[in-house]
Amino acid sequence: MNWINNIRPKIRGLLTTKRDVPENLWVKCPDTGQMVFYKDLEANQFVIPGSNHHMRMDAHKRLQHLFDGGQFEIVPVRDVAQDPLKFRDGKRYSDRLRTSKGDTDLQDAVLVGEGTLEGQEVVAAAQDFRFMGGSLGMAAGEAVICGMLRAVERSTPFILFAASGGARMQEGILSLMQMPRTTIAVQMLREARLPYLVVLTDPTTGGVTASYAMLGDVHIAEPGALICFAGPRVIQQTIREQLPEGFQKAEYLLAHGMVDMVVHRHQLRETLARLCRLLNGDTAGVRPTRSFAAEEHDYLNGSAVEPKTIESLARSYGDVMDAGPIDESERFEPRTRDPDGKIRTKPGARDARN
């Protein structure tokens, strides 16, 4: 019976051995708790099918979903000092950088690419929240600036996908200096009269919100994205008051004029392409929702707009009321005083006090 003794351990091993299951095989929706198969989630652009919750996307996938055919070329970025302050807290900053680079296959938190968007040449940059919270350091700031300068060089629109926790504390004042540096680069885009579109994703906070993320020509937010400088928990603990529901979320900011539109991720690519055509003056490729009466003009943004263009647009929307003659008795005339101090108005005219 030795053969039974030999085969018994093998049978036991087949019955008790656990199969290795990938950690990200299933993803749980933060809103509803719904479990979604990762491949299904990836095919749906990382939007939960049931709740429409927009999950975070890495920089590579952002650019792949943006450019035609998912094809783009990475724009080279000038090298900067990796650890200028030799910073160390619980772990060396250089070790944190090495770990983040290994986990994300990125050199820093911003990836810049160039390609075509529905046939239009564009330059785009995407921040990756996986890389130290998408924080803004010297390398990330340099990447944003290189992307903007590349757009100026090629005379193309520049699109930014913002996702950041703010400035990177491990680089101190050198990190904060990226705020004015990127602002100057934005000004160069404006001087070149090139469109600068910003897509605010979850989360966009801190120094990024206080600089280039809020300097675009058009600000688009993804549904449910947290967009702020200081987070709601910090504000609530500071002022000791209950904040409104949905405070600092994309929909709240849209209602209060902080962003121009909230666009579902499935319509984001189409919206960006349409805006690029519109801001570049290519109205032939724009599908308007209302009649458009300024087709004879070469531009509508990035340069001085003639008053007639504004008037023709307003008339096409039915928002202009032409002035017509009115009866003399309906006119308001300013009141005058006689030398005696009496208030008089023009005979037959209505008193402005009525």
The 8 nearest C-alpha neighbors of each residue, nearest first, counted from 0:
[[1, 2, 3, 4, 5, 6, 7, 8],
 [0, 2, 4, 3, 5, 6, 7, 8],
 [1, 3, 5, 4, 0, 6, 7, 8],
 [4, 2, 6, 5, 1, 0, 7, 8],
 [3, 5, 1, 7, 2, 6, 0, 8],
 [6, 4, 2, 3, 7, 1, 8, 9],
 [5, 7, 3, 9, 4, 8, 2, 10],
 [6, 8, 10, 4, 9, 5, 3, 11],
 [9, 7, 11, 10, 6, 12, 5, 4],
 [10, 8, 12, 6, 11, 7, 13, 5],
 [11, 9, 13, 7, 12, 8, 14, 6],
 [10, 12, 8, 14, 9, 13, 15, 7],
 [11, 13, 9, 15, 10, 14, 16, 8],
 [14, 12, 10, 11, 16, 15, 9, 8],
 [15, 13, 11, 12, 16, 10, 17, 9],
 [14, 16, 12, 13, 11, 17, 10, 18],
 [15, 17, 12, 13, 14, 18, 11, 19],
 [18, 16, 15, 19, 14, 13, 20, 12],
 [17, 19, 20, 16, 15, 21, 13, 14],
 [18, 20, 17, 21, 22, 16, 24, 23],
 [19, 21, 18, 22, 24, 23, 17, 25],
 [22, 20, 24, 23, 19, 25, 18, 37],
 [21, 23, 24, 20, 25, 19, 26, 37],
 [24, 22, 25, 21, 26, 37, 20, 36],
 [23, 25, 37, 21, 22, 36, 26, 20],
 [26, 24, 36, 37, 23, 35, 34, 27],
 [27, 25, 35, 34, 37, 36, 23, 28],
 [26, 28, 34, 32, 33, 29, 35, 25],
 [27, 29, 32, 33, 30, 31, 34, 26],
 [30, 28, 32, 31, 27, 52, 33, 54],
 [31, 29, 28, 32, 52, 50, 33, 27],
 [32, 30, 33, 28, 29, 50, 27, 49],
 [31, 33, 28, 27, 29, 30, 34, 26],
 [32, 34, 28, 31, 27, 35, 49, 29],
 [35, 33, 27, 26, 25, 32, 28, 36],
 [36, 34, 26, 25, 37, 27, 33, 40],
 [35, 37, 25, 39, 38, 24, 40, 26],
 [36, 38, 40, 25, 24, 39, 26, 41],
 [39, 37, 41, 40, 36, 42, 24, 35],
 [40, 38, 42, 36, 37, 41, 43, 35],
 [39, 41, 45, 37, 43, 38, 42, 36],
 [40, 42, 38, 45, 44, 43, 39, 37],
 [41, 43, 39, 40, 44, 38, 45, 37],
 [42, 44, 40, 41, 45, 46, 39, 48],
 [45, 43, 41, 42, 46, 40, 264, 265],
 [46, 44, 40, 41, 43, 54, 53, 47],
 [45, 47, 53, 44, 52, 51, 43, 54],
 [46, 48, 51, 52, 49, 50, 45, 40],
 [49, 47, 51, 50, 46, 43, 40, 52],
 [50, 48, 47, 51, 33, 52, 31, 46],
 [49, 51, 52, 47, 48, 31, 30, 28],
 [52, 50, 47, 48, 46, 49, 53, 222],
 [51, 53, 47, 50, 46, 54, 30, 28],
 [54, 52, 46, 51, 45, 55, 47, 222],
 [53, 55, 45, 46, 52, 56, 47, 201],
 [54, 56, 53, 57, 201, 45, 200, 128],
 [57, 55, 61, 60, 54, 58, 45, 127],
 [56, 58, 127, 60, 59, 61, 55, 128],
 [57, 59, 61, 127, 125, 60, 126, 110],
 [60, 58, 61, 62, 57, 63, 110, 125],
 [59, 61, 63, 62, 58, 57, 64, 56],
 [62, 60, 58, 64, 59, 63, 57, 65],
 [63, 61, 65, 64, 59, 60, 66, 58],
 [62, 64, 69, 60, 65, 61, 66, 59],
 [63, 65, 62, 61, 69, 66, 60, 268],
 [66, 64, 62, 63, 268, 61, 67, 116],
 [67, 65, 116, 69, 115, 63, 64, 70],
 [68, 66, 69, 116, 115, 70, 117, 65],
 [67, 69, 70, 66, 63, 64, 71, 65],
 [68, 70, 63, 66, 67, 64, 71, 65],
 [71, 69, 68, 66, 67, 63, 114, 72],
 [72, 70, 114, 113, 112, 66, 73, 69],
 [73, 71, 112, 113, 74, 114, 70, 111],
 [72, 74, 112, 111, 75, 113, 71, 110],
 [73, 75, 112, 111, 72, 76, 113, 146],
 [76, 74, 73, 77, 111, 145, 142, 112],
 [77, 75, 142, 145, 78, 74, 141, 138],
 [76, 78, 79, 75, 141, 142, 145, 138],
 [77, 79, 76, 80, 138, 141, 81, 75],
 [80, 78, 138, 81, 77, 137, 141, 76],
 [79, 81, 83, 82, 78, 137, 138, 84],
 [82, 80, 83, 79, 93, 138, 137, 96],
 [83, 81, 85, 84, 80, 93, 92, 86],
 [82, 84, 80, 85, 81, 170, 86, 173],
 [83, 85, 86, 82, 170, 169, 171, 87],
 [86, 84, 82, 83, 87, 92, 93, 91],
 [87, 85, 84, 92, 169, 91, 88, 82],
 [86, 88, 91, 92, 90, 89, 85, 169],
 [87, 89, 90, 91, 86, 92, 169, 85],
 [88, 90, 87, 91, 92, 86, 95, 94],
 [91, 89, 88, 87, 92, 94, 95, 93],
 [90, 92, 87, 94, 93, 86, 95, 88],
 [93, 91, 95, 94, 86, 87, 96, 90],
 [92, 94, 96, 91, 95, 82, 97, 81],
 [95, 93, 97, 91, 92, 96, 98, 90],
 [96, 94, 92, 98, 97, 93, 99, 91],
 [97, 95, 93, 99, 94, 98, 100, 92],
 [96, 98, 94, 100, 95, 99, 93, 101],
 [97, 99, 95, 101, 96, 100, 94, 102],
 [100, 98, 102, 96, 101, 130, 97, 103],
 [101, 99, 97, 105, 104, 103, 98, 102],
 [100, 102, 98, 99, 104, 103, 97, 105],
 [101, 103, 99, 100, 104, 98, 130, 105],
 [102, 104, 105, 100, 101, 99, 130, 129],
 [105, 103, 100, 101, 102, 106, 99, 107],
 [106, 104, 103, 100, 107, 108, 110, 101],
 [105, 107, 100, 104, 108, 109, 110, 138],
 [108, 106, 105, 109, 139, 138, 130, 100],
 [107, 109, 133, 130, 127, 126, 139, 134],
 [110, 108, 126, 139, 125, 107, 142, 127],
 [109, 111, 125, 124, 58, 126, 112, 108],
 [112, 110, 124, 74, 123, 73, 146, 125],
 [113, 111, 73, 74, 72, 123, 122, 71],
 [114, 112, 122, 72, 71, 121, 123, 73],
 [113, 115, 71, 120, 121, 66, 72, 122],
 [114, 116, 120, 119, 118, 66, 67, 121],
 [115, 117, 119, 66, 118, 67, 272, 120],
 [118, 116, 119, 115, 67, 272, 66, 269],
 [117, 119, 116, 115, 120, 67, 114, 272],
 [120, 118, 116, 115, 117, 121, 272, 276],
 [119, 121, 115, 114, 155, 116, 118, 122],
 [122, 120, 155, 156, 115, 114, 113, 157],
 [121, 123, 113, 157, 150, 112, 158, 156],
 [124, 122, 158, 112, 157, 159, 111, 113],
 [123, 125, 111, 159, 110, 160, 112, 158],
 [126, 124, 160, 58, 110, 109, 159, 161],
 [125, 127, 109, 162, 108, 161, 133, 58],
 [126, 128, 58, 108, 133, 57, 129, 130],
 [129, 127, 133, 132, 130, 162, 163, 126],
 [128, 130, 127, 132, 131, 133, 103, 57],
 [129, 131, 108, 133, 128, 99, 132, 127],
 [132, 130, 133, 129, 134, 128, 99, 108],
 [131, 133, 128, 134, 130, 164, 129, 163],
 [134, 132, 128, 163, 108, 127, 130, 131],
 [135, 133, 167, 165, 132, 166, 163, 164],
 [134, 136, 166, 167, 139, 165, 140, 174],
 [137, 135, 174, 139, 167, 138, 140, 134],
 [136, 138, 140, 139, 174, 141, 177, 173],
 [137, 139, 141, 140, 136, 79, 142, 107],
 [140, 138, 142, 136, 109, 141, 135, 137],
 [141, 139, 137, 143, 177, 142, 138, 136],
 [140, 142, 138, 144, 139, 143, 145, 137],
 [141, 143, 139, 145, 140, 144, 76, 146],
 [144, 142, 146, 140, 145, 141, 147, 139],
 [143, 145, 141, 147, 146, 142, 181, 184],
 [146, 144, 142, 148, 147, 143, 149, 141],
 [147, 145, 149, 143, 144, 148, 111, 142],
 [146, 148, 150, 144, 149, 145, 184, 143],
 [149, 147, 151, 145, 150, 146, 152, 144],
 [148, 150, 152, 146, 147, 151, 145, 153],
 [149, 151, 155, 147, 153, 148, 152, 154],
 [152, 150, 154, 148, 149, 153, 188, 147],
 [153, 151, 149, 150, 154, 148, 155, 147],
 [152, 154, 150, 151, 155, 149, 148, 120],
 [155, 153, 151, 150, 152, 193, 156, 191],
 [154, 156, 150, 121, 153, 120, 157, 193],
 [157, 155, 194, 121, 193, 195, 150, 122],
 [156, 158, 195, 122, 123, 150, 121, 194],
 [159, 157, 123, 196, 197, 195, 122, 124],
 [158, 160, 197, 124, 123, 125, 198, 161],
 [161, 159, 125, 198, 197, 126, 199, 124],
 [160, 162, 199, 126, 200, 159, 203, 198],
 [163, 161, 203, 202, 126, 200, 128, 201],
 [164, 162, 133, 203, 134, 165, 132, 204],
 [163, 165, 204, 134, 132, 205, 133, 203],
 [166, 164, 205, 206, 134, 163, 207, 204],
 [165, 167, 135, 134, 206, 174, 168, 175],
 [168, 166, 134, 135, 136, 169, 170, 174],
 [167, 169, 171, 170, 166, 174, 136, 172],
 [170, 168, 167, 171, 86, 92, 84, 87],
 [171, 169, 174, 168, 173, 167, 84, 172],
 [170, 172, 168, 173, 174, 169, 175, 167],
 [171, 173, 175, 174, 176, 170, 168, 177],
 [174, 172, 176, 171, 175, 170, 137, 177],
 [173, 175, 136, 172, 170, 176, 171, 177],
 [176, 174, 172, 177, 173, 178, 166, 171],
 [177, 175, 173, 178, 174, 179, 172, 180],
 [178, 176, 180, 175, 140, 174, 179, 181],
 [177, 179, 176, 210, 181, 180, 175, 182],
 [180, 178, 182, 181, 177, 176, 183, 210],
 [181, 179, 177, 183, 182, 178, 176, 184],
 [180, 182, 184, 183, 178, 179, 144, 177],
 [181, 183, 179, 185, 184, 180, 211, 178],
 [184, 182, 186, 180, 181, 185, 179, 187],
 [183, 185, 181, 187, 186, 182, 144, 147],
 [186, 184, 182, 188, 187, 183, 181, 189],
 [187, 185, 189, 183, 184, 188, 190, 182],
 [186, 188, 184, 190, 185, 189, 191, 183],
 [189, 187, 191, 185, 186, 193, 190, 192],
 [190, 188, 192, 186, 191, 187, 193, 185],
 [189, 191, 187, 192, 188, 186, 193, 301],
 [190, 192, 188, 189, 193, 187, 151, 154],
 [193, 191, 301, 189, 190, 188, 302, 194],
 [192, 194, 188, 191, 156, 189, 301, 195],
 [195, 193, 156, 278, 157, 196, 216, 192],
 [194, 196, 157, 215, 216, 158, 156, 193],
 [197, 195, 158, 217, 215, 216, 194, 159],
 [196, 198, 159, 218, 215, 158, 219, 160],
 [199, 197, 219, 160, 220, 159, 218, 161],
 [200, 198, 220, 161, 219, 160, 197, 203],
 [201, 199, 224, 162, 221, 202, 161, 220],
 [202, 200, 224, 225, 203, 162, 55, 199],
 [201, 203, 225, 162, 200, 224, 163, 226],
 [204, 202, 162, 226, 163, 201, 161, 200],
 [203, 205, 228, 227, 164, 208, 165, 226],
 [206, 204, 165, 228, 207, 208, 164, 229],
 [205, 207, 165, 209, 166, 208, 210, 204],
 [206, 208, 210, 209, 165, 205, 212, 204],
 [207, 209, 212, 204, 206, 210, 205, 213],
 [208, 210, 206, 207, 205, 228, 213, 211],
 [211, 209, 207, 178, 208, 212, 213, 206],
 [210, 212, 214, 213, 182, 181, 207, 208],
 [213, 211, 208, 210, 207, 214, 197, 161],
 [214, 212, 211, 215, 208, 210, 209, 218],
 [215, 213, 211, 212, 210, 216, 185, 182],
 [216, 214, 195, 217, 196, 197, 213, 218],
 [215, 217, 195, 196, 194, 218, 214, 197],
 [218, 216, 196, 215, 259, 197, 219, 195],
 [219, 217, 197, 258, 259, 198, 215, 196],
 [218, 220, 198, 260, 261, 259, 199, 197],
 [221, 219, 199, 261, 198, 249, 200, 262],
 [220, 222, 262, 200, 261, 224, 263, 223],
 [223, 221, 224, 249, 261, 263, 220, 262],
 [222, 224, 249, 248, 221, 225, 250, 53],
 [223, 225, 201, 249, 200, 248, 222, 221],
 [224, 226, 248, 202, 201, 247, 203, 249],
 [227, 225, 203, 247, 204, 202, 248, 224],
 [226, 228, 204, 229, 247, 230, 203, 225],
 [227, 229, 205, 204, 208, 230, 209, 206],
 [228, 230, 227, 205, 233, 231, 234, 204],
 [229, 231, 233, 232, 227, 234, 228, 204],
 [230, 232, 234, 233, 235, 229, 246, 247],
 [233, 231, 235, 234, 230, 236, 229, 237],
 [234, 232, 236, 230, 231, 235, 237, 229],
 [233, 235, 237, 231, 232, 236, 238, 230],
 [234, 236, 232, 239, 237, 238, 233, 240],
 [235, 237, 239, 233, 234, 238, 232, 240],
 [238, 236, 234, 235, 239, 233, 240, 232],
 [237, 239, 235, 240, 236, 234, 241, 233],
 [240, 238, 236, 235, 237, 241, 234, 242],
 [241, 239, 238, 235, 242, 236, 237, 234],
 [240, 242, 235, 243, 239, 238, 244, 236],
 [241, 243, 240, 246, 244, 235, 231, 245],
 [244, 242, 246, 245, 241, 247, 251, 240],
 [243, 245, 246, 242, 251, 241, 247, 248],
 [244, 246, 248, 251, 243, 247, 250, 249],
 [245, 247, 243, 244, 248, 251, 242, 231],
 [248, 246, 226, 225, 227, 251, 252, 245],
 [247, 249, 225, 251, 245, 246, 224, 250],
 [248, 250, 252, 224, 223, 251, 220, 222],
 [249, 251, 253, 252, 248, 254, 223, 261],
 [252, 250, 254, 248, 253, 249, 246, 247],
 [253, 251, 257, 255, 249, 254, 250, 258],
 [252, 254, 250, 258, 256, 255, 251, 257],
 [253, 255, 251, 252, 256, 250, 257, 258],
 [256, 254, 252, 253, 257, 251, 258, 250],
 [257, 255, 253, 258, 254, 252, 259, 251],
 [256, 258, 252, 253, 255, 259, 254, 218],
 [259, 257, 253, 218, 256, 260, 252, 219],
 [258, 260, 218, 219, 217, 253, 257, 256],
 [259, 261, 219, 258, 262, 220, 253, 218],
 [260, 262, 220, 221, 219, 222, 249, 263],
 [263, 261, 221, 267, 260, 264, 220, 266],
 [264, 262, 265, 266, 221, 267, 222, 261],
 [263, 265, 267, 266, 262, 221, 44, 268],
 [264, 266, 263, 267, 268, 44, 262, 43],
 [267, 265, 264, 263, 269, 268, 270, 262],
 [268, 266, 264, 270, 269, 265, 262, 271],
 [267, 269, 271, 270, 266, 65, 272, 265],
 [268, 270, 272, 267, 266, 271, 273, 265],
 [269, 271, 267, 273, 268, 272, 266, 274],
 [272, 270, 274, 268, 273, 269, 275, 267],
 [271, 273, 275, 269, 270, 274, 116, 268],
 [272, 274, 270, 276, 271, 275, 285, 277],
 [275, 273, 277, 271, 276, 272, 278, 270],
 [276, 274, 272, 278, 277, 273, 279, 271],
 [277, 275, 281, 279, 273, 274, 278, 280],
 [276, 278, 274, 280, 279, 275, 281, 282],
 [279, 277, 300, 275, 280, 276, 274, 194],
 [280, 278, 276, 277, 281, 275, 298, 194],
 [279, 281, 298, 277, 278, 297, 282, 299],
 [282, 280, 276, 283, 277, 279, 284, 285],
 [281, 283, 285, 284, 277, 280, 276, 294],
 [284, 282, 281, 285, 286, 294, 276, 280],
 [283, 285, 282, 281, 286, 276, 273, 277],
 [286, 284, 282, 283, 273, 287, 277, 276],
 [285, 287, 284, 288, 273, 283, 282, 289],
 [288, 286, 289, 285, 290, 291, 282, 284],
 [287, 289, 286, 290, 291, 285, 316, 315],
 [288, 290, 287, 291, 316, 315, 286, 292],
 [291, 289, 315, 292, 287, 288, 316, 312],
 [290, 292, 293, 315, 289, 312, 287, 294],
 [291, 293, 312, 311, 294, 315, 290, 314],
 [294, 292, 295, 296, 291, 308, 312, 311],
 [295, 293, 296, 292, 282, 291, 297, 283],
 [294, 296, 293, 297, 292, 298, 308, 282],
 [297, 295, 294, 298, 293, 299, 308, 280],
 [298, 296, 280, 295, 299, 294, 281, 279],
 [299, 297, 280, 296, 300, 279, 278, 302],
 [298, 300, 280, 304, 278, 301, 297, 302],
 [301, 299, 278, 302, 298, 304, 279, 303],
 [300, 302, 192, 193, 189, 299, 303, 194],
 [303, 301, 300, 304, 192, 299, 298, 189],
 [302, 304, 305, 301, 300, 299, 298, 306],
 [305, 303, 299, 302, 306, 308, 300, 309],
 [304, 306, 308, 307, 303, 309, 310, 299],
 [305, 307, 309, 308, 310, 304, 311, 303],
 [308, 306, 310, 305, 309, 311, 304, 312],
 [307, 309, 311, 305, 306, 310, 293, 312],
 [310, 308, 312, 306, 307, 311, 313, 305],
 [309, 311, 307, 313, 312, 308, 314, 306],
 [312, 310, 314, 308, 313, 309, 292, 307],
 [313, 311, 315, 309, 310, 314, 292, 308],
 [312, 314, 310, 316, 318, 315, 311, 319],
 [315, 313, 317, 311, 316, 319, 312, 318],
 [314, 316, 312, 313, 317, 290, 292, 311],
 [317, 315, 313, 314, 318, 312, 290, 289],
 [318, 316, 314, 315, 319, 313, 320, 312],
 [317, 319, 313, 316, 314, 320, 315, 312],
 [320, 318, 314, 317, 313, 321, 310, 316],
 [319, 321, 322, 318, 317, 314, 323, 313],
 [322, 320, 323, 319, 314, 318, 324, 317],
 [321, 323, 320, 324, 325, 319, 326, 318],
 [322, 324, 321, 325, 320, 326, 329, 327],
 [325, 323, 326, 322, 327, 321, 329, 330],
 [326, 324, 327, 323, 329, 330, 328, 322],
 [325, 327, 329, 328, 324, 330, 348, 323],
 [326, 328, 329, 330, 325, 348, 347, 349],
 [327, 329, 348, 326, 347, 330, 349, 331],
 [330, 328, 326, 327, 349, 348, 331, 325],
 [331, 329, 328, 327, 348, 349, 332, 326],
 [332, 330, 349, 351, 348, 350, 329, 333],
 [331, 333, 330, 334, 344, 351, 348, 345],
 [334, 332, 335, 331, 344, 351, 350, 345],
 [333, 335, 344, 343, 342, 332, 336, 351],
 [336, 334, 343, 342, 344, 333, 337, 341],
 [335, 337, 342, 341, 340, 343, 338, 334],
 [338, 336, 339, 340, 341, 342, 335, 343],
 [337, 339, 340, 336, 341, 342, 335, 343],
 [338, 340, 337, 341, 336, 342, 343, 335],
 [341, 339, 337, 338, 336, 342, 335, 343],
 [340, 342, 337, 336, 339, 343, 338, 335],
 [343, 341, 336, 335, 334, 340, 337, 344],
 [342, 344, 335, 334, 336, 341, 345, 337],
 [345, 343, 334, 346, 335, 332, 350, 333],
 [344, 346, 348, 347, 332, 343, 334, 349],
 [347, 345, 348, 344, 349, 343, 328, 332],
 [346, 348, 328, 345, 349, 327, 344, 329],
 [349, 347, 328, 345, 346, 330, 331, 350],
 [350, 348, 331, 328, 329, 330, 351, 347],
 [349, 351, 352, 353, 331, 348, 344, 332],
 [352, 350, 353, 331, 349, 332, 333, 334],
 [351, 353, 350, 349, 334, 331, 333, 332],
 [352, 351, 350, 349, 331, 348, 329, 332]]
